[in-house]
Every structure is written in C-alpha cells, then in structure tokens.
Amino acid sequence: MQGMKSLLAVGLGGALGTGSRYALSLLALQYEPGLAVLATLAANVLGAALIGYLATRDLGALGSALWMTGFCGGFTTFSLFSLEILLLFERSLALAVGYGAVSLVLWLVAVWAGFAAGQRRSARSGSPPTRP
C-alpha cells in the first residue's frame, strides 16, 4: 500500500511541477519568443534551489516523493534543455557551450544555496538536517 501512495504522490507532484513549468514557459513566450531558453534556465535554477532546500527538510517518504521526485522532477527540464543545446549548437558552438556552462554553474550554485538555507533553518530550529 505504501508503494501505491508513493506512486500517487510522485504523480501529483509531477503534475504540479509540469504545470508550473508550462506556466513559466507561457509567461516567457508572452513577452518574447526568444526568451524560451531563459524560462528553461530559470526552471532548472529554481528547481535546483528547491531540491537543495528540500534535501535538508524531514519530509518523510511521501513528502519526498511528492516534492523532490514529483514536483522538482516535473518542474525541471533536462530533456528540453538537451534539445535547446542541440538547437543552439546548430546556430553556434560558442552559444551552445556557453549556455550549457552557465546553466550548470547556476544549477550548482542554486542547489548549494537551497541546501545552505535549509541547514541554517535547521540550526535555528534546533532540528538536525536530513540527507536524501
């Protein structure tokens, strides 16, 4: 029964994450179609920060399934990112490599910042940090 609850939690979180990701894309496209790659970058940076923060929380199995696996997994967009790298590569090797490098650096900084924020919160509340 626990496995079915986890599966449903991942599905619900994934639906919320993908819906949020789609809304972010629509917002970017509303202003300028060329901003679609920035929406992908923003989703991945925000998702990295969120999963870093959530990794320090005691969410329990269902909470982790819902928020970390489901929501963050649905919200971040590695497959779209990969396609964008390919399309940018067709235009310019430097642009593709630059976008990929900037994305990776920002994701790592974001996941570190989220994790650090969660650890600071744990230290203030007196609860020990958790690990995924």
Backbone torsions as a table, in degrees:
resi	resn	phi	psi	omega
1	MET	NA	-37.6	178.8
2	GLN	-60.9	-38.0	178.7
3	GLY	-62.1	-39.0	179.1
4	MET	-68.9	-39.3	177.2
5	LYS	-63.0	-42.4	178.7
6	SER	-64.0	-42.2	178.4
7	LEU	-61.0	-44.3	177.9
8	LEU	-65.4	-38.5	178.3
9	ALA	-63.9	-43.2	177.5
10	VAL	-62.7	-43.1	179.6
11	GLY	-62.8	-44.5	178.8
12	LEU	-64.8	-46.1	178.1
13	GLY	-61.3	-41.1	178.0
14	GLY	-62.3	-41.0	178.1
15	ALA	-63.3	-43.6	178.1
16	LEU	-64.5	-41.2	-179.6
17	GLY	-67.4	-45.8	-179.4
18	THR	-68.7	-35.1	176.0
19	GLY	-63.6	-42.2	178.0
20	SER	-65.0	-40.2	178.8
21	ARG	-63.4	-42.2	179.5
22	TYR	-64.4	-41.3	178.2
23	ALA	-62.2	-39.5	177.6
24	LEU	-63.4	-41.8	177.8
25	SER	-63.4	-44.6	179.5
26	LEU	-61.8	-39.5	178.3
27	LEU	-62.1	-45.6	179.3
28	ALA	-64.5	-43.6	-178.6
29	LEU	-67.0	-28.4	178.7
30	GLN	-63.0	-35.1	-178.1
31	TYR	-86.6	-43.5	-177.2
32	GLU	-164.8	120.4	-179.5
33	PRO	-55.9	-30.7	179.3
34	GLY	-69.3	-10.2	-179.7
35	LEU	-84.6	1.7	-178.5
36	ALA	-58.1	-39.4	179.3
37	VAL	-66.4	-30.8	177.4
38	LEU	-70.4	-32.3	175.7
39	ALA	-64.8	-40.5	177.2
40	THR	-63.5	-46.0	178.6
41	LEU	-59.7	-46.2	-179.6
42	ALA	-62.3	-43.6	179.7
43	ALA	-61.1	-43.0	-178.6
44	ASN	-70.3	-37.0	177.8
45	VAL	-69.1	-46.9	178.7
46	LEU	-62.8	-41.9	178.8
47	GLY	-64.1	-38.5	177.9
48	ALA	-65.7	-43.3	178.3
49	ALA	-63.3	-43.0	-179.0
50	LEU	-65.5	-44.5	-179.2
51	ILE	-69.1	-32.1	174.4
52	GLY	-63.1	-43.7	178.0
53	TYR	-65.9	-47.1	-178.0
54	LEU	-62.4	-28.8	179.2
55	ALA	-64.0	-18.0	179.5
56	THR	-95.6	-3.7	-177.4
57	ARG	-97.9	150.8	174.8
58	ASP	-91.1	85.2	-175.9
59	LEU	-86.2	-16.5	-172.9
60	GLY	76.8	171.6	-176.2
61	ALA	-63.2	-45.3	-178.5
62	LEU	-70.0	-38.4	177.9
63	GLY	-64.5	-40.5	176.9
64	SER	-64.9	-41.9	178.6
65	ALA	-61.8	-44.7	-178.3
66	LEU	-66.5	-53.9	-170.3
67	TRP	-88.8	-45.0	-175.7
68	MET	-80.5	-55.1	-178.1
69	THR	-73.6	-49.1	-175.3
70	GLY	-74.4	-67.6	-174.2
71	PHE	-63.0	-54.2	-177.9
72	CYS	-64.2	-38.2	177.7
73	GLY	-64.0	-38.9	178.7
74	GLY	-77.2	-32.4	-176.6
75	PHE	-75.9	-39.7	179.5
76	THR	-78.6	161.6	-163.9
77	THR	-138.3	59.3	-176.6
78	PHE	-63.5	-37.7	-179.4
79	SER	-65.6	-41.9	177.1
80	LEU	-66.7	-40.4	177.1
81	PHE	-57.4	-43.3	179.8
82	SER	-61.8	-43.5	178.1
83	LEU	-64.0	-41.5	179.5
84	GLU	-63.4	-38.6	176.1
85	ILE	-60.3	-45.1	178.9
86	LEU	-60.7	-46.0	-179.4
87	LEU	-66.4	-38.6	176.2
88	LEU	-66.8	-36.4	178.1
89	PHE	-60.3	-37.0	178.0
90	GLU	-64.1	-27.8	178.4
91	ARG	-88.0	-40.7	-174.9
92	SER	-167.2	126.0	176.9
93	LEU	-61.3	-43.2	-178.4
94	ALA	-62.3	-41.0	179.3
95	LEU	-64.4	-44.1	-180.0
96	ALA	-64.2	-46.7	-179.5
97	VAL	-66.5	-42.1	179.1
98	GLY	-61.5	-46.5	179.2
99	TYR	-63.0	-42.5	178.7
100	GLY	-63.7	-44.2	-179.0
101	ALA	-66.9	-45.2	178.8
102	VAL	-62.3	-41.8	179.0
103	SER	-59.9	-49.3	-178.4
104	LEU	-60.5	-45.3	-179.8
105	VAL	-62.9	-45.6	-179.5
106	LEU	-64.7	-37.6	177.9
107	TRP	-63.7	-44.1	-179.6
108	LEU	-65.3	-40.7	177.2
109	VAL	-64.7	-41.8	-178.6
110	ALA	-65.8	-44.6	-179.8
111	VAL	-66.5	-36.8	175.8
112	TRP	-63.6	-45.4	-178.8
113	ALA	-63.8	-42.9	177.8
114	GLY	-63.3	-42.7	179.4
115	PHE	-64.5	-44.2	179.8
116	ALA	-63.5	-40.5	178.5
117	ALA	-62.7	-41.6	178.5
118	GLY	-65.6	-39.8	178.2
119	GLN	-66.0	-39.3	177.4
120	ARG	-62.9	-41.1	179.1
121	ARG	-64.2	-41.6	178.0
122	SER	-62.6	-40.8	-179.3
123	ALA	-64.7	-39.2	179.2
124	ARG	-68.7	-37.1	-177.1
125	SER	-85.5	-11.7	179.3
126	GLY	83.4	2.1	178.4
127	SER	-91.3	141.1	-178.3
128	PRO	-70.0	143.0	176.0
129	PRO	-66.7	151.0	177.8
130	THR	-107.7	161.8	176.5
131	ARG	-118.6	146.2	177.6
132	PRO	-65.9	NA	NA
